[in-house]
Amino acid sequence: MADLLLGGIAINEVLVDPNGAINYDTDGNGVANATDEFVELVNTSAAAIDISGVQLWDAGIGNYFTFPPGTILQPGAHAMVITGISAGGSLPTGAPDDLFFSAGRGSPVINNGGDNIIVYDPSNDEYIAVTFNGDPLDDPTLGVGGYSGFSGSATQQGAGENFGFDTDGQSLQRAPDGSSIIISDTPTPGTSNVCFVDGTLFDTPDGPRPIEALRPGSLVATLNNGPQAVRWIYFCTWDAETIRLTPKLAPVMITRGALGADVPNRNLRVSQQHRMLVRGAIAQRMFGCTEVLIAARHLLALPGIHLDHTPTAPVTYYHIMLDRHEVLLAEGAPAESLYLGAQTLESLPADALQEIEMLMKCPIAQLHHEAVQQPARPFAEGRRAQTLVRRHGRNRKPLLVAASTCHPAPPPKPRDIATGKTAGNRPLPPKPVSVYPAPKEGPQGP
């Protein structure tokens, strides 16, 4: 459990050394400078918290930033403070409730060799602290060193946390937000840290990892088959204006806890057609199995799930393909890997299809006409999907009940390509229509 200030504020992420062996340009001016370092707080509570007057302290500098009056941090939102903005740079952008500030300094604050990050609340005379890179925990109330002027009566909340050792150009960050798990990975300032959207954290054997850090060969956790290797990743980026003008490109925002108890464990954005797992008695009654996959767009009628029509920054969508269609854990929520169905194949450009053809050792024409992958779960589609969601909403049932209360879902019924029917003599659903125009970027192969 993270040490908390004001009943919910935790130190969430620290970029110690932005311009070492690996560079990270926080202010986006094209150069990774020492002042690109940052400290990010997160509100882990279910209520908005006023952080006006809360201070950041450093042993060598003292109080180097104070949050201005009227600074309200919404539940699940982040407040990031970059040490300084260089010429040509600007503050990062994030989710609508995320806040970004500059300490206005021309030189770095954080000691790369080891330091303490102190966050102090004068209104309650309390503080929290984290250390990293082997630095011992400071007692700022003694007023020595750079802590001159710090309250001698302040009370520490929690015992202080050790964030471990950083890697140059990577940040020390909680995964997920507010947890006690600390990883060193690609910085995610303001990211509520499709297709999946960049910044999405996936469960792996080595702990949660952001999607942009995955590569072909990386292992990801699956719901049923243990760790599995990523075979192929494809990504495309759309600018915010294009998304505003093209509603079908807008991502679906699934807020924390919208699917079940703390599921997802952070806000999750996926494409409208991306399928999420639904588990429970309603699925059992309707489909004869407790678990089905349903497109995120069908979930929009439920509380806590909505379209992000007006993103403030470009959105990068990722496809992750494994040897089989699998259920992955994205921000703790079960969601599908890339399924090579007709809709997916029609949404990808020729160069991406050629790469899949090479990896799958199957001609493109055959991919279009044969099921080269079996679905990990039955698909809930059309009116039945809408009915499933409507029943959950009407009965106020979570979309995900505990797996221990459900029986495993049976395998999907085999389909006869020639007749277009399942073993139960049900015709195949109509061929879906692609919702994606040609993407702007290309595949990321082995």
C-alpha positions in Angstrom: 0.0 0.0 0.0 1.4 3.4 -1.0 2.0 6.0 1.7 -0.8 8.6 1.4 -1.2 12.3 2.1 -4.6 13.9 2.5 -6.3 10.5 2.5 -5.4 9.6 -1.1 -2.4 11.5 -2.6 0.6 9.2 -3.4 3.9 9.9 -5.1 3.3 7.9 -8.3 6.2 8.3 -10.7 9.7 9.9 -10.7 11.9 10.5 -13.7 15.4 10.8 -12.2 17.7 11.0 -15.1 16.1 12.0 -18.5 19.4 12.4 -20.5 21.6 9.5 -19.6 22.3 6.3 -21.6 18.6 6.5 -22.7 16.9 9.8 -23.3 13.4 11.0 -22.6 12.2 14.4 -23.7 9.4 15.3 -21.3 8.7 18.8 -22.6 8.8 17.8 -26.3 11.3 20.3 -27.5 13.4 17.7 -29.3 16.2 17.5 -26.8 16.3 15.5 -23.6 17.6 18.0 -21.0 18.4 17.5 -17.3 15.3 19.7 -16.4 13.0 17.1 -18.1 13.0 15.3 -14.8 9.6 15.2 -13.1 7.6 14.1 -10.1 4.1 12.9 -10.5 1.4 12.5 -7.8 -1.9 10.5 -8.1 -5.2 10.7 -6.3 -5.9 7.1 -5.3 -9.2 8.0 -3.5 -12.7 8.0 -4.8 -13.1 11.8 -4.1 -11.6 15.0 -5.4 -8.8 16.3 -3.2 -7.6 19.9 -2.8 -3.8 19.9 -3.0 -3.5 23.7 -3.0 -0.4 24.7 -1.0 1.1 21.2 -1.0 4.9 21.5 -1.4 7.7 19.5 -3.0 11.0 19.5 -1.1 14.5 18.4 -1.9 17.4 17.9 0.4 19.7 20.0 -1.7 17.3 22.8 -2.8 14.5 23.0 -0.1 11.0 23.8 -1.1 11.2 24.1 -4.9 7.5 24.0 -5.9 4.1 24.7 -4.3 0.8 23.8 -5.9 -1.2 27.0 -6.6 -4.6 27.9 -5.0 -7.5 26.1 -6.5 -5.6 23.0 -7.5 -8.2 20.2 -7.2 -7.1 16.7 -8.1 -10.0 14.5 -9.3 -10.2 10.7 -8.4 -7.6 8.7 -10.4 -6.1 11.9 -11.9 -2.4 12.8 -11.9 -0.5 16.0 -11.0 2.9 16.2 -12.6 5.6 18.7 -11.9 8.5 19.0 -14.4 11.6 20.8 -13.1 11.8 23.2 -16.0 10.6 23.9 -19.6 13.4 24.4 -22.1 13.2 26.7 -25.2 10.7 25.3 -27.7 9.2 22.9 -25.1 5.8 22.8 -23.4 4.0 21.0 -20.7 2.8 17.4 -21.5 -0.8 16.6 -21.9 -2.8 13.7 -20.5 -6.3 12.8 -19.6 -8.9 15.6 -19.1 -8.5 15.6 -15.3 -4.7 15.4 -15.2 -2.8 18.5 -14.2 0.7 19.7 -15.3 3.0 22.2 -13.8 6.6 23.5 -14.2 8.8 24.4 -11.3 10.4 27.0 -13.5 14.0 26.0 -12.8 16.8 26.2 -15.3 18.9 23.5 -13.5 18.0 20.0 -12.2 16.7 19.3 -8.7 16.9 15.5 -8.4 20.2 13.9 -7.5 20.7 11.1 -10.0 23.0 9.2 -7.6 20.2 8.9 -5.0 17.8 11.2 -3.3 14.6 11.7 -1.3 11.3 13.1 -2.7 9.4 14.8 0.0 5.8 16.0 -0.4 4.6 18.2 2.5 1.0 19.4 3.4 1.3 22.5 5.5 -2.5 22.5 6.3 -2.2 19.3 8.2 1.5 19.5 9.0 2.1 16.1 7.4 4.5 14.7 4.8 5.2 11.5 2.7 8.6 10.5 1.4 10.2 8.1 -1.1 13.9 7.3 -1.7 15.7 5.8 -4.7 19.1 4.6 -5.8 20.2 3.6 -2.3 19.7 6.9 -0.6 18.8 6.6 3.1 15.5 8.1 4.3 15.8 11.7 5.4 14.2 13.3 8.4 13.3 16.8 7.1 11.9 17.9 10.5 15.5 18.3 11.7 15.9 21.3 9.4 19.4 20.4 8.3 20.8 20.7 4.8 18.3 21.8 2.2 15.5 21.2 4.6 16.0 24.6 6.4 12.6 26.0 7.1 10.8 22.7 7.1 8.3 22.3 9.9 9.9 20.7 12.9 6.6 19.4 14.1 5.5 17.7 10.9 4.3 14.1 11.1 5.3 11.5 8.5 2.5 9.5 7.0 3.6 5.9 6.5 7.1 4.6 6.9 8.6 6.0 3.7 9.0 4.0 0.5 12.0 2.7 -1.4 11.5 3.0 -5.1 14.6 1.0 -5.9 17.1 1.8 -8.6 16.4 3.7 -11.9 17.6 3.2 -15.4 18.7 6.3 -17.4 15.8 7.7 -19.4 13.3 5.5 -17.6 11.1 6.5 -14.7 10.4 4.8 -11.4 6.7 4.3 -11.4 3.9 2.4 -9.6 2.2 -0.3 -11.7 -0.7 0.2 -11.5 -1.2 3.7 -10.1 -1.1 3.8 -6.3 0.1 0.2 -5.9 3.1 -0.9 -3.9 4.7 -2.4 -7.1 7.5 -0.2 -8.4 9.0 -0.7 -11.9 11.6 1.1 -14.0 10.1 1.7 -17.4 9.3 4.2 -20.2 8.0 7.4 -18.5 4.2 8.0 -18.6 3.7 11.6 -17.5 -0.1 12.0 -17.0 -0.9 8.7 -18.6 -3.6 6.7 -16.9 -1.1 4.2 -16.8 -6.7 -0.8 -29.3 -6.4 -2.3 -30.2 -5.2 -0.8 -27.0 -4.1 2.8 -26.4 -0.5 3.7 -25.6 0.3 3.7 -21.9 -1.9 0.6 -21.3 -0.2 -1.7 -18.7 -0.3 -5.4 -19.4 0.4 -8.2 -16.9 3.6 -10.0 -17.7 5.8 -12.5 -15.8 8.0 -9.6 -14.8 5.1 -7.4 -13.6 3.0 -4.8 -15.4 4.6 -3.3 -18.5 3.3 -0.6 -20.8 2.2 -1.7 -24.3 4.8 0.5 -26.0 7.6 -1.4 -24.2 6.4 -4.8 -25.6 8.3 -6.3 -28.6 7.9 -9.5 -30.6 9.2 -12.2 -28.2 8.0 -10.4 -25.1 6.0 -12.6 -22.7 2.6 -11.5 -21.6 0.2 -13.2 -19.1 -2.9 -14.8 -20.5 -6.0 -15.8 -18.6 -5.8 -19.5 -19.4 -2.5 -20.5 -21.0 0.1 -18.8 -18.8 2.8 -16.6 -20.3 2.8 -16.4 -24.1 5.1 -14.7 -26.5 4.1 -11.7 -28.6 4.4 -12.6 -32.2 3.6 -9.3 -33.9 2.7 -5.7 -32.9 1.1 -3.1 -35.2 0.4 0.5 -34.3 -1.2 3.5 -35.9 -1.5 7.1 -34.6 -4.4 9.5 -35.1 -4.2 13.2 -34.3 -6.8 14.7 -32.0 -8.5 16.7 -34.7 -9.0 13.6 -36.9 -10.6 11.7 -34.0 -12.9 14.6 -33.3 -14.0 14.6 -36.9 -14.3 10.8 -37.2 -16.5 9.5 -34.4 -15.8 5.9 -35.1 -12.1 6.5 -34.3 -12.8 7.8 -30.8 -11.6 5.4 -28.1 -13.9 3.9 -25.5 -12.9 5.0 -22.0 -13.5 2.3 -19.4 -13.0 4.0 -16.0 -11.5 2.3 -13.0 -13.9 -0.2 -11.5 -16.5 0.1 -14.3 -16.4 -3.7 -15.1 -16.2 -5.0 -11.5 -14.5 -4.7 -8.2 -11.4 -2.5 -9.1 -11.5 -3.8 -12.7 -9.9 -2.2 -14.5 -7.5 -1.0 -11.8 -6.8 2.2 -13.8 -8.7 4.0 -16.6 -8.5 1.9 -19.7 -9.0 3.1 -23.3 -9.6 0.7 -26.2 -11.0 0.9 -29.7 -14.7 0.7 -30.1 -14.5 -2.8 -31.7 -12.0 -4.2 -29.2 -13.6 -7.1 -27.3 -13.7 -7.3 -23.5 -14.5 -10.3 -21.4 -17.9 -10.6 -19.7 -18.4 -13.2 -17.0 -21.5 -14.2 -15.0 -24.8 -15.8 -14.8 -26.5 -13.6 -17.4 -24.0 -14.8 -20.0 -24.6 -18.4 -18.9 -28.3 -18.0 -19.4 -28.0 -16.3 -22.8 -25.1 -18.1 -24.4 -24.8 -21.4 -22.5 -21.4 -20.4 -21.1 -20.2 -18.1 -18.3 -17.7 -16.1 -20.3 -18.1 -14.3 -23.6 -16.2 -11.5 -25.5 -18.1 -8.4 -26.4 -17.1 -5.3 -28.3 -16.4 -2.3 -26.1 -18.9 -0.1 -28.1 -21.7 -2.3 -26.7 -20.7 -1.3 -23.2 -21.4 2.4 -23.6 -24.8 2.2 -22.0 -23.2 1.3 -18.7 -22.0 3.7 -15.9 -18.3 4.6 -16.1 -17.9 3.8 -19.8 -18.0 6.5 -22.4 -16.5 7.6 -25.7 -13.5 9.9 -25.5 -14.6 12.2 -28.3 -12.2 15.0 -27.6 -8.7 13.7 -26.8 -6.2 16.4 -26.0 -3.3 14.6 -27.6 -2.8 12.1 -30.5 -4.0 8.6 -29.8 -1.9 5.6 -30.8 -3.7 2.3 -31.2 -1.9 -1.0 -30.9 -2.7 -4.5 -32.1 -0.9 -7.4 -30.2 -0.9 -10.8 -32.0 0.0 -14.1 -30.3 0.1 -17.6 -31.7 -3.5 -18.1 -30.6 -6.3 -15.8 -29.8 -5.9 -15.2 -26.1 -7.5 -13.2 -23.2 -4.9 -10.8 -21.9 -5.0 -8.6 -18.7 -4.9 -4.9 -19.6 -5.0 -2.7 -16.5 -6.2 -5.8 -14.7 -9.2 -6.2 -17.1 -9.5 -9.3 -19.3 -9.4 -8.2 -23.0 -8.7 -10.0 -26.2 -5.4 -10.2 -28.2 -5.6 -9.6 -32.0 -8.1 -11.9 -33.6 -7.5 -12.6 -37.3 -11.1 -12.2 -38.4 -12.5 -10.5 -41.5 -12.9 -7.2 -39.7 -9.3 -7.1 -38.5 -7.9 -8.1 -41.9 -10.0 -5.5 -43.7 -8.8 -2.8 -41.3 -5.0 -3.4 -42.0 -3.0 -2.0 -44.9 -1.3 -4.3 -47.4 2.2 -4.1 -45.8 0.8 -5.2 -42.5 -1.1 -8.1 -44.1 2.0 -9.2 -45.9 3.8 -9.4 -42.6 1.0 -11.4 -41.0 1.1 -13.7 -44.1 4.8 -14.4 -43.5 4.4 -15.0 -39.8 1.3 -17.2 -40.1 2.7 -19.0 -43.2 -0.8 -18.6 -44.8 -1.7 -16.7 -47.9 -3.8 -13.5 -47.5 -6.6 -14.9 -49.6 -6.8 -17.9 -47.3 -6.7 -15.7 -44.2 -9.8 -13.9 -45.5 -11.7 -17.2 -46.0 -10.6 -19.5 -43.2 -10.6 -19.3 -39.5 -6.8 -19.5 -38.9 -7.4 -18.8 -35.2 -10.1 -20.2 -32.9 -11.8 -17.5 -30.7 -10.6 -17.6 -27.1 -14.2 -17.2 -26.1 -17.6 -17.1 -27.9 -18.4 -13.7 -29.3 -21.5 -11.8 -28.2 -22.6 -9.8 -31.2 -25.5 -7.7 -32.5 -28.8 -7.6 -30.6 -27.8 -10.4 -28.2 -24.8 -8.3 -27.1 -27.0 -5.3 -26.6 -29.5 -7.4 -24.6 -26.6 -8.8 -22.5 -25.5 -5.3 -21.5 -29.0 -4.1 -20.9 -29.7 -7.0 -18.5 -26.5 -6.2 -16.6 -27.5 -2.6 -16.3 -31.1 -3.3 -15.3 -30.1 -5.8 -12.7 -27.1 -3.7 -11.6 -24.8 -6.7 -12.0 -21.0 -6.2 -12.6 -19.8 -7.4 -16.0 -17.1 -9.5 -14.2 -17.9 -11.7 -11.3 -15.2 -13.7 -9.5 -13.9 -16.6 -11.7 -14.3 -18.9 -8.7 -18.1 -18.6 -8.9 -18.2 -19.6 -12.5 -17.5 -22.7 -14.5 -15.0 -22.4 -17.4 -16.5 -21.5 -20.7 -16.8 -24.3 -23.2 -14.8 -24.1 -26.5 -16.6 -22.3 -29.3 -18.7 -24.5 -31.7 -16.8 -25.4 -34.9 -17.8 -23.6 -38.0 -18.3 -25.1 -41.5 -16.7 -22.7 -43.9 -18.5 -24.2 -46.9 -22.1 -24.0 -45.4 -21.5 -21.0 -43.2 -23.1 -22.7 -40.2 -22.0 -23.7 -36.7 -22.5 -27.2 -35.3 -25.7 -26.0 -33.9 -26.9 -25.1 -37.4 -26.8 -21.4 -36.7 -25.7 -19.2 -39.7 -22.5 -17.2 -39.3 -23.1 -13.5 -38.5 -23.0 -11.0 -41.3 -19.6 -9.9 -42.4 -18.6 -6.9 -40.3 -17.6 -3.6 -41.8 -14.2 -2.1 -41.1 -14.2 1.1 -39.0 -10.6 2.1 -39.6 -9.3 4.3 -42.4 -5.7 3.7 -43.6 -3.4 4.2 -40.6 -0.5 6.7 -40.6 2.2 4.4 -39.2 3.3 0.9 -39.9 4.0 -2.5 -38.4 6.6 -3.3 -35.8 8.0 -6.7 -36.7 10.6 -8.9 -35.3 
